[in-house]
Amino acid sequence: MVRSGTADDYQDYCHSKGIAIGGYSLLASRSISPEHDVVNPNGAYYVHSPCLESKWGQDYFRKLEAFFEETGFDILEHDGSYPGDVCESTEHPGHHGREGS
């Protein structure tokens, strides 16, 4: 059993035993900031949610990708975003208003 070591040590040990390793990502159901949250006059599907195409959302996915490249994890359990979370922001870099959301 690996008690301390690098991410590669854990990955190698788990894979040698036929075990897939992964992580959980809670994206939705939380507020990041007014600047990065879904802008919708009806609210987000679960009250608060960050917009995937805000700067924060784009950085979040880059960090997840880097994490998986670094650790060699196999699985990502991703929670959100949810259907109905359209964003009307005209300030988010990944879309312009509701139609691009």
Phi and psi restraints in degrees (range 20) as a CNS / XPLOR table:
assign (resid 1 and name C) (resid 2 and name N)
       (resid 2 and name CA) (resid 2 and name C) 1.0 -88.2 20.0 2
assign (resid 2 and name N) (resid 2 and name CA)
       (resid 2 and name C) (resid 3 and name N) 1.0 119.0 20.0 2
assign (resid 2 and name C) (resid 3 and name N)
       (resid 3 and name CA) (resid 3 and name C) 1.0 -101.3 20.0 2
assign (resid 3 and name N) (resid 3 and name CA)
       (resid 3 and name C) (resid 4 and name N) 1.0 -27.6 20.0 2
assign (resid 3 and name C) (resid 4 and name N)
       (resid 4 and name CA) (resid 4 and name C) 1.0 -153.2 20.0 2
assign (resid 4 and name N) (resid 4 and name CA)
       (resid 4 and name C) (resid 5 and name N) 1.0 152.7 20.0 2
assign (resid 4 and name C) (resid 5 and name N)
       (resid 5 and name CA) (resid 5 and name C) 1.0 156.7 20.0 2
assign (resid 5 and name N) (resid 5 and name CA)
       (resid 5 and name C) (resid 6 and name N) 1.0 -166.0 20.0 2
assign (resid 5 and name C) (resid 6 and name N)
       (resid 6 and name CA) (resid 6 and name C) 1.0 -89.1 20.0 2
assign (resid 6 and name N) (resid 6 and name CA)
       (resid 6 and name C) (resid 7 and name N) 1.0 169.6 20.0 2
assign (resid 6 and name C) (resid 7 and name N)
       (resid 7 and name CA) (resid 7 and name C) 1.0 -58.8 20.0 2
assign (resid 7 and name N) (resid 7 and name CA)
       (resid 7 and name C) (resid 8 and name N) 1.0 -37.3 20.0 2
assign (resid 7 and name C) (resid 8 and name N)
       (resid 8 and name CA) (resid 8 and name C) 1.0 -62.4 20.0 2
assign (resid 8 and name N) (resid 8 and name CA)
       (resid 8 and name C) (resid 9 and name N) 1.0 -37.2 20.0 2
assign (resid 8 and name C) (resid 9 and name N)
       (resid 9 and name CA) (resid 9 and name C) 1.0 -62.0 20.0 2
assign (resid 9 and name N) (resid 9 and name CA)
       (resid 9 and name C) (resid 10 and name N) 1.0 -45.1 20.0 2
assign (resid 9 and name C) (resid 10 and name N)
       (resid 10 and name CA) (resid 10 and name C) 1.0 -65.8 20.0 2
assign (resid 10 and name N) (resid 10 and name CA)
       (resid 10 and name C) (resid 11 and name N) 1.0 -43.2 20.0 2
assign (resid 10 and name C) (resid 11 and name N)
       (resid 11 and name CA) (resid 11 and name C) 1.0 -60.5 20.0 2
assign (resid 11 and name N) (resid 11 and name CA)
       (resid 11 and name C) (resid 12 and name N) 1.0 -49.5 20.0 2
assign (resid 11 and name C) (resid 12 and name N)
       (resid 12 and name CA) (resid 12 and name C) 1.0 -60.4 20.0 2
assign (resid 12 and name N) (resid 12 and name CA)
       (resid 12 and name C) (resid 13 and name N) 1.0 -43.8 20.0 2
assign (resid 12 and name C) (resid 13 and name N)
       (resid 13 and name CA) (resid 13 and name C) 1.0 -62.1 20.0 2
assign (resid 13 and name N) (resid 13 and name CA)
       (resid 13 and name C) (resid 14 and name N) 1.0 -50.5 20.0 2
assign (resid 13 and name C) (resid 14 and name N)
       (resid 14 and name CA) (resid 14 and name C) 1.0 -61.1 20.0 2
assign (resid 14 and name N) (resid 14 and name CA)
       (resid 14 and name C) (resid 15 and name N) 1.0 -46.1 20.0 2
assign (resid 14 and name C) (resid 15 and name N)
       (resid 15 and name CA) (resid 15 and name C) 1.0 -64.9 20.0 2
assign (resid 15 and name N) (resid 15 and name CA)
       (resid 15 and name C) (resid 16 and name N) 1.0 -33.0 20.0 2
assign (resid 15 and name C) (resid 16 and name N)
       (resid 16 and name CA) (resid 16 and name C) 1.0 -66.3 20.0 2
assign (resid 16 and name N) (resid 16 and name CA)
       (resid 16 and name C) (resid 17 and name N) 1.0 -22.9 20.0 2
assign (resid 16 and name C) (resid 17 and name N)
       (resid 17 and name CA) (resid 17 and name C) 1.0 -97.5 20.0 2
assign (resid 17 and name N) (resid 17 and name CA)
       (resid 17 and name C) (resid 18 and name N) 1.0 2.7 20.0 2
assign (resid 17 and name C) (resid 18 and name N)
       (resid 18 and name CA) (resid 18 and name C) 1.0 76.7 20.0 2
assign (resid 18 and name N) (resid 18 and name CA)
       (resid 18 and name C) (resid 19 and name N) 1.0 23.5 20.0 2
assign (resid 18 and name C) (resid 19 and name N)
       (resid 19 and name CA) (resid 19 and name C) 1.0 -103.8 20.0 2
assign (resid 19 and name N) (resid 19 and name CA)
       (resid 19 and name C) (resid 20 and name N) 1.0 128.0 20.0 2
assign (resid 19 and name C) (resid 20 and name N)
       (resid 20 and name CA) (resid 20 and name C) 1.0 -85.9 20.0 2
assign (resid 20 and name N) (resid 20 and name CA)
       (resid 20 and name C) (resid 21 and name N) 1.0 139.7 20.0 2
assign (resid 20 and name C) (resid 21 and name N)
       (resid 21 and name CA) (resid 21 and name C) 1.0 -118.1 20.0 2
assign (resid 21 and name N) (resid 21 and name CA)
       (resid 21 and name C) (resid 22 and name N) 1.0 152.3 20.0 2
assign (resid 21 and name C) (resid 22 and name N)
       (resid 22 and name CA) (resid 22 and name C) 1.0 -162.7 20.0 2
assign (resid 22 and name N) (resid 22 and name CA)
       (resid 22 and name C) (resid 23 and name N) 1.0 -167.4 20.0 2
assign (resid 22 and name C) (resid 23 and name N)
       (resid 23 and name CA) (resid 23 and name C) 1.0 -146.0 20.0 2
assign (resid 23 and name N) (resid 23 and name CA)
       (resid 23 and name C) (resid 24 and name N) 1.0 169.5 20.0 2
assign (resid 23 and name C) (resid 24 and name N)
       (resid 24 and name CA) (resid 24 and name C) 1.0 -118.4 20.0 2
assign (resid 24 and name N) (resid 24 and name CA)
       (resid 24 and name C) (resid 25 and name N) 1.0 136.0 20.0 2
assign (resid 24 and name C) (resid 25 and name N)
       (resid 25 and name CA) (resid 25 and name C) 1.0 -124.9 20.0 2
assign (resid 25 and name N) (resid 25 and name CA)
       (resid 25 and name C) (resid 26 and name N) 1.0 116.2 20.0 2
assign (resid 25 and name C) (resid 26 and name N)
       (resid 26 and name CA) (resid 26 and name C) 1.0 -94.9 20.0 2
assign (resid 26 and name N) (resid 26 and name CA)
       (resid 26 and name C) (resid 27 and name N) 1.0 101.2 20.0 2
assign (resid 26 and name C) (resid 27 and name N)
       (resid 27 and name CA) (resid 27 and name C) 1.0 -88.4 20.0 2
assign (resid 27 and name N) (resid 27 and name CA)
       (resid 27 and name C) (resid 28 and name N) 1.0 -45.9 20.0 2
assign (resid 27 and name C) (resid 28 and name N)
       (resid 28 and name CA) (resid 28 and name C) 1.0 -97.7 20.0 2
assign (resid 28 and name N) (resid 28 and name CA)
       (resid 28 and name C) (resid 29 and name N) 1.0 -175.5 20.0 2
assign (resid 28 and name C) (resid 29 and name N)
       (resid 29 and name CA) (resid 29 and name C) 1.0 64.4 20.0 2
assign (resid 29 and name N) (resid 29 and name CA)
       (resid 29 and name C) (resid 30 and name N) 1.0 27.9 20.0 2
assign (resid 29 and name C) (resid 30 and name N)
       (resid 30 and name CA) (resid 30 and name C) 1.0 -153.4 20.0 2
assign (resid 30 and name N) (resid 30 and name CA)
       (resid 30 and name C) (resid 31 and name N) 1.0 155.6 20.0 2
assign (resid 30 and name C) (resid 31 and name N)
       (resid 31 and name CA) (resid 31 and name C) 1.0 -99.8 20.0 2
assign (resid 31 and name N) (resid 31 and name CA)
       (resid 31 and name C) (resid 32 and name N) 1.0 136.7 20.0 2
assign (resid 31 and name C) (resid 32 and name N)
       (resid 32 and name CA) (resid 32 and name C) 1.0 -95.2 20.0 2
assign (resid 32 and name N) (resid 32 and name CA)
       (resid 32 and name C) (resid 33 and name N) 1.0 -58.1 20.0 2
assign (resid 32 and name C) (resid 33 and name N)
       (resid 33 and name CA) (resid 33 and name C) 1.0 -172.7 20.0 2
assign (resid 33 and name N) (resid 33 and name CA)
       (resid 33 and name C) (resid 34 and name N) 1.0 159.7 20.0 2
assign (resid 33 and name C) (resid 34 and name N)
       (resid 34 and name CA) (resid 34 and name C) 1.0 -56.4 20.0 2
assign (resid 34 and name N) (resid 34 and name CA)
       (resid 34 and name C) (resid 35 and name N) 1.0 -30.9 20.0 2
assign (resid 34 and name C) (resid 35 and name N)
       (resid 35 and name CA) (resid 35 and name C) 1.0 -67.9 20.0 2
assign (resid 35 and name N) (resid 35 and name CA)
       (resid 35 and name C) (resid 36 and name N) 1.0 -31.0 20.0 2
assign (resid 35 and name C) (resid 36 and name N)
       (resid 36 and name CA) (resid 36 and name C) 1.0 -113.5 20.0 2
assign (resid 36 and name N) (resid 36 and name CA)
       (resid 36 and name C) (resid 37 and name N) 1.0 -8.6 20.0 2
assign (resid 36 and name C) (resid 37 and name N)
       (resid 37 and name CA) (resid 37 and name C) 1.0 -77.9 20.0 2
assign (resid 37 and name N) (resid 37 and name CA)
       (resid 37 and name C) (resid 38 and name N) 1.0 161.9 20.0 2
assign (resid 37 and name C) (resid 38 and name N)
       (resid 38 and name CA) (resid 38 and name C) 1.0 -57.6 20.0 2
assign (resid 38 and name N) (resid 38 and name CA)
       (resid 38 and name C) (resid 39 and name N) 1.0 131.4 20.0 2
assign (resid 38 and name C) (resid 39 and name N)
       (resid 39 and name CA) (resid 39 and name C) 1.0 -104.3 20.0 2
assign (resid 39 and name N) (resid 39 and name CA)
       (resid 39 and name C) (resid 40 and name N) 1.0 106.3 20.0 2
assign (resid 39 and name C) (resid 40 and name N)
       (resid 40 and name CA) (resid 40 and name C) 1.0 -148.3 20.0 2
assign (resid 40 and name N) (resid 40 and name CA)
       (resid 40 and name C) (resid 41 and name N) 1.0 125.1 20.0 2
assign (resid 40 and name C) (resid 41 and name N)
       (resid 41 and name CA) (resid 41 and name C) 1.0 -61.6 20.0 2
assign (resid 41 and name N) (resid 41 and name CA)
       (resid 41 and name C) (resid 42 and name N) 1.0 -21.2 20.0 2
assign (resid 41 and name C) (resid 42 and name N)
       (resid 42 and name CA) (resid 42 and name C) 1.0 -91.2 20.0 2
assign (resid 42 and name N) (resid 42 and name CA)
       (resid 42 and name C) (resid 43 and name N) 1.0 -0.6 20.0 2
assign (resid 42 and name C) (resid 43 and name N)
       (resid 43 and name CA) (resid 43 and name C) 1.0 83.0 20.0 2
assign (resid 43 and name N) (resid 43 and name CA)
       (resid 43 and name C) (resid 44 and name N) 1.0 166.2 20.0 2
assign (resid 43 and name C) (resid 44 and name N)
       (resid 44 and name CA) (resid 44 and name C) 1.0 -74.7 20.0 2
assign (resid 44 and name N) (resid 44 and name CA)
       (resid 44 and name C) (resid 45 and name N) 1.0 159.9 20.0 2
assign (resid 44 and name C) (resid 45 and name N)
       (resid 45 and name CA) (resid 45 and name C) 1.0 -55.2 20.0 2
assign (resid 45 and name N) (resid 45 and name CA)
       (resid 45 and name C) (resid 46 and name N) 1.0 -41.3 20.0 2
assign (resid 45 and name C) (resid 46 and name N)
       (resid 46 and name CA) (resid 46 and name C) 1.0 -114.0 20.0 2
assign (resid 46 and name N) (resid 46 and name CA)
       (resid 46 and name C) (resid 47 and name N) 1.0 51.5 20.0 2
assign (resid 46 and name C) (resid 47 and name N)
       (resid 47 and name CA) (resid 47 and name C) 1.0 71.6 20.0 2
assign (resid 47 and name N) (resid 47 and name CA)
       (resid 47 and name C) (resid 48 and name N) 1.0 -62.1 20.0 2
assign (resid 47 and name C) (resid 48 and name N)
       (resid 48 and name CA) (resid 48 and name C) 1.0 -127.6 20.0 2
assign (resid 48 and name N) (resid 48 and name CA)
       (resid 48 and name C) (resid 49 and name N) 1.0 146.4 20.0 2
assign (resid 48 and name C) (resid 49 and name N)
       (resid 49 and name CA) (resid 49 and name C) 1.0 -165.7 20.0 2
assign (resid 49 and name N) (resid 49 and name CA)
       (resid 49 and name C) (resid 50 and name N) 1.0 138.6 20.0 2
assign (resid 49 and name C) (resid 50 and name N)
       (resid 50 and name CA) (resid 50 and name C) 1.0 -73.2 20.0 2
assign (resid 50 and name N) (resid 50 and name CA)
       (resid 50 and name C) (resid 51 and name N) 1.0 149.5 20.0 2
assign (resid 50 and name C) (resid 51 and name N)
       (resid 51 and name CA) (resid 51 and name C) 1.0 -79.8 20.0 2
assign (resid 51 and name N) (resid 51 and name CA)
       (resid 51 and name C) (resid 52 and name N) 1.0 131.2 20.0 2
assign (resid 51 and name C) (resid 52 and name N)
       (resid 52 and name CA) (resid 52 and name C) 1.0 -63.0 20.0 2
assign (resid 52 and name N) (resid 52 and name CA)
       (resid 52 and name C) (resid 53 and name N) 1.0 -26.1 20.0 2
assign (resid 52 and name C) (resid 53 and name N)
       (resid 53 and name CA) (resid 53 and name C) 1.0 -105.3 20.0 2
assign (resid 53 and name N) (resid 53 and name CA)
       (resid 53 and name C) (resid 54 and name N) 1.0 14.1 20.0 2
assign (resid 53 and name C) (resid 54 and name N)
       (resid 54 and name CA) (resid 54 and name C) 1.0 -75.4 20.0 2
assign (resid 54 and name N) (resid 54 and name CA)
       (resid 54 and name C) (resid 55 and name N) 1.0 167.9 20.0 2
assign (resid 54 and name C) (resid 55 and name N)
       (resid 55 and name CA) (resid 55 and name C) 1.0 -57.7 20.0 2
assign (resid 55 and name N) (resid 55 and name CA)
       (resid 55 and name C) (resid 56 and name N) 1.0 -42.8 20.0 2
assign (resid 55 and name C) (resid 56 and name N)
       (resid 56 and name CA) (resid 56 and name C) 1.0 -59.4 20.0 2
assign (resid 56 and name N) (resid 56 and name CA)
       (resid 56 and name C) (resid 57 and name N) 1.0 -45.8 20.0 2
assign (resid 56 and name C) (resid 57 and name N)
       (resid 57 and name CA) (resid 57 and name C) 1.0 -61.9 20.0 2
assign (resid 57 and name N) (resid 57 and name CA)
       (resid 57 and name C) (resid 58 and name N) 1.0 -43.1 20.0 2
assign (resid 57 and name C) (resid 58 and name N)
       (resid 58 and name CA) (resid 58 and name C) 1.0 -64.1 20.0 2
assign (resid 58 and name N) (resid 58 and name CA)
       (resid 58 and name C) (resid 59 and name N) 1.0 -42.9 20.0 2
assign (resid 58 and name C) (resid 59 and name N)
       (resid 59 and name CA) (resid 59 and name C) 1.0 -64.5 20.0 2
assign (resid 59 and name N) (resid 59 and name CA)
       (resid 59 and name C) (resid 60 and name N) 1.0 -38.6 20.0 2
assign (resid 59 and name C) (resid 60 and name N)
       (resid 60 and name CA) (resid 60 and name C) 1.0 -57.9 20.0 2
assign (resid 60 and name N) (resid 60 and name CA)
       (resid 60 and name C) (resid 61 and name N) 1.0 -47.6 20.0 2
assign (resid 60 and name C) (resid 61 and name N)
       (resid 61 and name CA) (resid 61 and name C) 1.0 -69.5 20.0 2
assign (resid 61 and name N) (resid 61 and name CA)
       (resid 61 and name C) (resid 62 and name N) 1.0 -33.6 20.0 2
assign (resid 61 and name C) (resid 62 and name N)
       (resid 62 and name CA) (resid 62 and name C) 1.0 -63.1 20.0 2
assign (resid 62 and name N) (resid 62 and name CA)
       (resid 62 and name C) (resid 63 and name N) 1.0 -40.2 20.0 2
assign (resid 62 and name C) (resid 63 and name N)
       (resid 63 and name CA) (resid 63 and name C) 1.0 -66.7 20.0 2
assign (resid 63 and name N) (resid 63 and name CA)
       (resid 63 and name C) (resid 64 and name N) 1.0 -40.7 20.0 2
assign (resid 63 and name C) (resid 64 and name N)
       (resid 64 and name CA) (resid 64 and name C) 1.0 -61.4 20.0 2
assign (resid 64 and name N) (resid 64 and name CA)
       (resid 64 and name C) (resid 65 and name N) 1.0 -44.6 20.0 2
assign (resid 64 and name C) (resid 65 and name N)
       (resid 65 and name CA) (resid 65 and name C) 1.0 -61.4 20.0 2
assign (resid 65 and name N) (resid 65 and name CA)
       (resid 65 and name C) (resid 66 and name N) 1.0 -44.5 20.0 2
assign (resid 65 and name C) (resid 66 and name N)
       (resid 66 and name CA) (resid 66 and name C) 1.0 -63.2 20.0 2
assign (resid 66 and name N) (resid 66 and name CA)
       (resid 66 and name C) (resid 67 and name N) 1.0 -40.4 20.0 2
assign (resid 66 and name C) (resid 67 and name N)
       (resid 67 and name CA) (resid 67 and name C) 1.0 -58.9 20.0 2
assign (resid 67 and name N) (resid 67 and name CA)
       (resid 67 and name C) (resid 68 and name N) 1.0 -46.4 20.0 2
assign (resid 67 and name C) (resid 68 and name N)
       (resid 68 and name CA) (resid 68 and name C) 1.0 -69.1 20.0 2
assign (resid 68 and name N) (resid 68 and name CA)
       (resid 68 and name C) (resid 69 and name N) 1.0 -36.0 20.0 2
assign (resid 68 and name C) (resid 69 and name N)
       (resid 69 and name CA) (resid 69 and name C) 1.0 -65.1 20.0 2
assign (resid 69 and name N) (resid 69 and name CA)
       (resid 69 and name C) (resid 70 and name N) 1.0 -39.7 20.0 2
assign (resid 69 and name C) (resid 70 and name N)
       (resid 70 and name CA) (resid 70 and name C) 1.0 -72.1 20.0 2
assign (resid 70 and name N) (resid 70 and name CA)
       (resid 70 and name C) (resid 71 and name N) 1.0 -40.9 20.0 2
assign (resid 70 and name C) (resid 71 and name N)
       (resid 71 and name CA) (resid 71 and name C) 1.0 -91.5 20.0 2
assign (resid 71 and name N) (resid 71 and name CA)
       (resid 71 and name C) (resid 72 and name N) 1.0 -23.9 20.0 2
assign (resid 71 and name C) (resid 72 and name N)
       (resid 72 and name CA) (resid 72 and name C) 1.0 75.4 20.0 2
assign (resid 72 and name N) (resid 72 and name CA)
       (resid 72 and name C) (resid 73 and name N) 1.0 15.0 20.0 2
assign (resid 72 and name C) (resid 73 and name N)
       (resid 73 and name CA) (resid 73 and name C) 1.0 -59.6 20.0 2
assign (resid 73 and name N) (resid 73 and name CA)
       (resid 73 and name C) (resid 74 and name N) 1.0 153.9 20.0 2
assign (resid 73 and name C) (resid 74 and name N)
       (resid 74 and name CA) (resid 74 and name C) 1.0 -103.4 20.0 2
assign (resid 74 and name N) (resid 74 and name CA)
       (resid 74 and name C) (resid 75 and name N) 1.0 -27.1 20.0 2
assign (resid 74 and name C) (resid 75 and name N)
       (resid 75 and name CA) (resid 75 and name C) 1.0 -129.3 20.0 2
assign (resid 75 and name N) (resid 75 and name CA)
       (resid 75 and name C) (resid 76 and name N) 1.0 142.1 20.0 2
assign (resid 75 and name C) (resid 76 and name N)
       (resid 76 and name CA) (resid 76 and name C) 1.0 -128.2 20.0 2
assign (resid 76 and name N) (resid 76 and name CA)
       (resid 76 and name C) (resid 77 and name N) 1.0 117.9 20.0 2
assign (resid 76 and name C) (resid 77 and name N)
       (resid 77 and name CA) (resid 77 and name C) 1.0 -92.9 20.0 2
assign (resid 77 and name N) (resid 77 and name CA)
       (resid 77 and name C) (resid 78 and name N) 1.0 108.6 20.0 2
assign (resid 77 and name C) (resid 78 and name N)
       (resid 78 and name CA) (resid 78 and name C) 1.0 -108.8 20.0 2
assign (resid 78 and name N) (resid 78 and name CA)
       (resid 78 and name C) (resid 79 and name N) 1.0 124.3 20.0 2
assign (resid 78 and name C) (resid 79 and name N)
       (resid 79 and name CA) (resid 79 and name C) 1.0 -107.1 20.0 2
assign (resid 79 and name N) (resid 79 and name CA)
       (resid 79 and name C) (resid 80 and name N) 1.0 99.3 20.0 2
assign (resid 79 and name C) (resid 80 and name N)
       (resid 80 and name CA) (resid 80 and name C) 1.0 105.0 20.0 2
assign (resid 80 and name N) (resid 80 and name CA)
       (resid 80 and name C) (resid 81 and name N) 1.0 172.1 20.0 2
assign (resid 80 and name C) (resid 81 and name N)
       (resid 81 and name CA) (resid 81 and name C) 1.0 -74.0 20.0 2
assign (resid 81 and name N) (resid 81 and name CA)
       (resid 81 and name C) (resid 82 and name N) 1.0 170.0 20.0 2
assign (resid 81 and name C) (resid 82 and name N)
       (resid 82 and name CA) (resid 82 and name C) 1.0 -107.9 20.0 2
assign (resid 82 and name N) (resid 82 and name CA)
       (resid 82 and name C) (resid 83 and name N) 1.0 153.4 20.0 2
assign (resid 82 and name C) (resid 83 and name N)
       (resid 83 and name CA) (resid 83 and name C) 1.0 -55.0 20.0 2
assign (resid 83 and name N) (resid 83 and name CA)
       (resid 83 and name C) (resid 84 and name N) 1.0 140.2 20.0 2
assign (resid 83 and name C) (resid 84 and name N)
       (resid 84 and name CA) (resid 84 and name C) 1.0 98.4 20.0 2
assign (resid 84 and name N) (resid 84 and name CA)
       (resid 84 and name C) (resid 85 and name N) 1.0 -10.5 20.0 2
assign (resid 84 and name C) (resid 85 and name N)
       (resid 85 and name CA) (resid 85 and name C) 1.0 -85.7 20.0 2
assign (resid 85 and name N) (resid 85 and name CA)
       (resid 85 and name C) (resid 86 and name N) 1.0 71.2 20.0 2
assign (resid 85 and name C) (resid 86 and name N)
       (resid 86 and name CA) (resid 86 and name C) 1.0 -87.4 20.0 2
assign (resid 86 and name N) (resid 86 and name CA)
       (resid 86 and name C) (resid 87 and name N) 1.0 150.1 20.0 2
assign (resid 86 and name C) (resid 87 and name N)
       (resid 87 and name CA) (resid 87 and name C) 1.0 -122.1 20.0 2
assign (resid 87 and name N) (resid 87 and name CA)
       (resid 87 and name C) (resid 88 and name N) 1.0 133.1 20.0 2
assign (resid 87 and name C) (resid 88 and name N)
       (resid 88 and name CA) (resid 88 and name C) 1.0 -100.1 20.0 2
assign (resid 88 and name N) (resid 88 and name CA)
       (resid 88 and name C) (resid 89 and name N) 1.0 7.2 20.0 2
assign (resid 88 and name C) (resid 89 and name N)
       (resid 89 and name CA) (resid 89 and name C) 1.0 -61.1 20.0 2
assign (resid 89 and name N) (resid 89 and name CA)
       (resid 89 and name C) (resid 90 and name N) 1.0 141.3 20.0 2
assign (resid 89 and name C) (resid 90 and name N)
       (resid 90 and name CA) (resid 90 and name C) 1.0 -105.4 20.0 2
assign (resid 90 and name N) (resid 90 and name CA)
       (resid 90 and name C) (resid 91 and name N) 1.0 6.2 20.0 2
assign (resid 90 and name C) (resid 91 and name N)
       (resid 91 and name CA) (resid 91 and name C) 1.0 -105.8 20.0 2
assign (resid 91 and name N) (resid 91 and name CA)
       (resid 91 and name C) (resid 92 and name N) 1.0 -14.8 20.0 2
assign (resid 91 and name C) (resid 92 and name N)
       (resid 92 and name CA) (resid 92 and name C) 1.0 -74.9 20.0 2
assign (resid 92 and name N) (resid 92 and name CA)
       (resid 92 and name C) (resid 93 and name N) 1.0 136.0 20.0 2
assign (resid 92 and name C) (resid 93 and name N)
       (resid 93 and name CA) (resid 93 and name C) 1.0 -67.6 20.0 2
assign (resid 93 and name N) (resid 93 and name CA)
       (resid 93 and name C) (resid 94 and name N) 1.0 -22.5 20.0 2
assign (resid 93 and name C) (resid 94 and name N)
       (resid 94 and name CA) (resid 94 and name C) 1.0 -91.5 20.0 2
assign (resid 94 and name N) (resid 94 and name CA)
       (resid 94 and name C) (resid 95 and name N) 1.0 -4.6 20.0 2
assign (resid 94 and name C) (resid 95 and name N)
       (resid 95 and name CA) (resid 95 and name C) 1.0 -159.5 20.0 2
assign (resid 95 and name N) (resid 95 and name CA)
       (resid 95 and name C) (resid 96 and name N) 1.0 164.8 20.0 2
assign (resid 95 and name C) (resid 96 and name N)
       (resid 96 and name CA) (resid 96 and name C) 1.0 -128.1 20.0 2
assign (resid 96 and name N) (resid 96 and name CA)
       (resid 96 and name C) (resid 97 and name N) 1.0 98.0 20.0 2
assign (resid 96 and name C) (resid 97 and name N)
       (resid 97 and name CA) (resid 97 and name C) 1.0 77.9 20.0 2
assign (resid 97 and name N) (resid 97 and name CA)
       (resid 97 and name C) (resid 98 and name N) 1.0 -176.8 20.0 2
assign (resid 97 and name C) (resid 98 and name N)
       (resid 98 and name CA) (resid 98 and name C) 1.0 -60.3 20.0 2
assign (resid 98 and name N) (resid 98 and name CA)
       (resid 98 and name C) (resid 99 and name N) 1.0 -40.5 20.0 2
assign (resid 98 and name C) (resid 99 and name N)
       (resid 99 and name CA) (resid 99 and name C) 1.0 -64.7 20.0 2
assign (resid 99 and name N) (resid 99 and name CA)
       (resid 99 and name C) (resid 100 and name N) 1.0 -30.5 20.0 2
assign (resid 99 and name C) (resid 100 and name N)
       (resid 100 and name CA) (resid 100 and name C) 1.0 -91.2 20.0 2
assign (resid 100 and name N) (resid 100 and name CA)
       (resid 100 and name C) (resid 101 and name N) 1.0 -1.9 20.0 2
